């Protein structure tokens, strides 16, 4: 062991997230972030009238917001292990030999199709931020650099202020959801558990496939 070896920095020092609660991601700079899971639409299959309506809805949506949003597309290799396991159970339960053979052949076909086609699953998100200091004088470079490396335990937004800021964030969420709806696009805000799973899966893509997270409500703090 080297005498002058420097202690390793905890991973959380390199992540901008401070806390996740109340369906909100709280960043280290006190920015509140909400995430909407957005359904996709096949634009090419729409009629000319529907396409024009979607385009006009998008223009209206962009013109209606006075704050920044981020559109994130997450692509992952399609995992059908759970689906194949359910088919295996159905195969064992089936008493009709012909149906049992058909289920087995179908399972094999689906497995080979996914492996050969390298099929990807896509999820679409809209990220909506709110920083309480928006509109105030911008921080200097030194202050920004210092704040970006603060540890989680020194970040403290009091509950009453948090609820006040969340009201403004909720207003933005409603505005964005309404704009998406005008384009015939459905959206759903991620709750606390879904947010934790999203970032857990994003930062740990390999581990997350084998180790599932415990639900937040079932966690016990010692």
N, C-alpha and C positions, 0 to 999 in steps of 0.2 A: 504494500500500500504506500503510495507516495505521500510524503509528509506535507507537501505544499499543495496537495490536490484541493481545488475549490469545491465547496458543496454545490450539488446540482440544484438549479432553480426549479421550484415546483411548476408543473405544467400550467396551472391556472394563472401564473404570472404572464403567460404568453397569449392568453385568451381574453378577449375584451368583455366577456360576459361576467357580471358580478353576481346576479341572482336571477332566478326564474320563479315567479309566483303570481297569483291572481291573473293568470292567463297573459302575463306580460313578461318580456325579457328586459331586465334592467342592466344597462351597460355601465362600465366603469366611469364614464363621463356623465352619468346620471340621465342618459337618453333612455326613454321608454320605447320599446319596440313591440309591435303586434305583428302576427303573421297570419295571412289568409291562405288557406288551401283552395286553389281555384280549379274548377273543372275545365276540361279542354273541349273545343268544338272543332268539327271538320269543316273549315271554311269552304273548301272546294265542292262539297256536297250541297251547299246552300244554293238557293235560287238567286238570280240576279238581284231581286228586290231585297231578299234577306241579307245578301252581301253588302248592299248599299246601306241598309239599316245598321249593320254591324260597324261599318266604316264611320258612318255619321255618329253612332253612339260612342265610338272610340275618340273621335275628334272632340265631342262634347265633354267626354270624361277627362281628357287631357287639359282642356281649357277650364274645367271646373275646379281643379286642385291647385293650390298655391304652395304646396309643400312637396318635397321629394319623396318618391316611392321607389322601391327596387323590385324588379321582376326576376325571379330565380327559377331556372329549370334544372331539376335534379334528375339525372339519368343513372339508372342502376340495372345491372344484369338481373333479369327476371328470375326470381326464386320461387319455384313451384313445389318445393319439398313438402310443405304442409298439405297442398292439394293432392299430391301423389300418396301421402300417408292416408288421407281420407278415402281415396279410391281403393287403397289396399284393404282398409277396414270394410268397405262396402263389398269388396270381392269376397272376403272371408264370410261375411254375413249372408251372401247370396246363396240360395238353395237351388236355383235353376242353373244347371251346368253350362248351358249355352250362354246365358247372361254373364256368368262368372268368367268364361273365356273372353267374351267381348270386352268386359271391363279391364281384364289383364292386357289385352291387345291395345286397347285405347290408352291405357296408362303408359305402355311402352312407346306408342306412337307420339304422345305428347312429350315425353321425356326426350326422345330423339329429335323431335322438331325444335325444341328449345335449345338443345345442345348444338345442332347443326346450323340453325338460323341465327344464333347469338342474339336472341330477342332481348330488347331492353324495355324496362318500364320507366315511364316518365311521370314526374309530379311537378306541378306548377304552383309557385308561391308568389304572393305579393307581400312585400315587407313594408310596414308602415311605421315610421319613427316619429317621436316627438321629444324634442330637447327643450327643457324648461328655460334655457338661456337663449333660445332663438330670439333674434331681434336685438339682443344686447351686443355690446362691443366685443368683437372677436378677440379671443385670447392670443397672446403672443406665442411665438414658436417655442420658447423655453417652457412656458406654462403648459402648452399642449403636450410637449414631450414628457414633462413631469407627470401630468395627469394620466397619460396613456400607460404608464408603468406602475400606477398605484396598486397596492394589494387589495384583495376583496374586502378584508376586514376593516379598512378605513373608509369604505364607501357607505354612506349613511343618509338615506332619504327618509325623513320622518313620515309616519303613516298618514297624517293629515295632508301633507304636501303631496305625497304619492297619490292619494285619492283625488286630489285637485288636478294633478297633472294627467291622471288616467281619464278624467272626464274629457279633457281636450283630445286625448288619444282616441277615445271612443267616438268623438265627433268625426274624427278623420276616418275611422274604420267605417262608420255608417256612410260617409260620403263616397269612399272607395267602393264599398259593396254595392251602393246604389248605382254608381257609374258602371260597374261590371255587369250588373243586372240589365242595364239599358242595352248592353251588347249581347244579351241572351247568354251570359256567362254566370254560372252559379258559383258562390264562394262560401267558405265556412271558416270562422276564426278558430285557430288552434288553441286548445285549453292548455293548462299547465303541464299535464302529463304528456300531451302530444308534442309540446315544445321541447320538453326534456328529451323525449325519444328522438325527435328530429335532430337535435344537436349531438346527442349520443351516437346516433347512427352515422351522422356526417363526419364526426371526428374519429369514430372507431368502426369503419365499415366492415372489417373482418371479424372483430370480436362480437359485434352486434348480431351477427347471424347465428352465433352459437350461444350467446349469453343474453337473455332477455332481461329488461329492467323491471324492478319491482314497482308496482303502482305507488304513486306519491302518498295516497291515503293510508297505505299499509306500512309505510316506513316508520321505524321507531328510532328516535334520537336518544342516545344514551347520555 
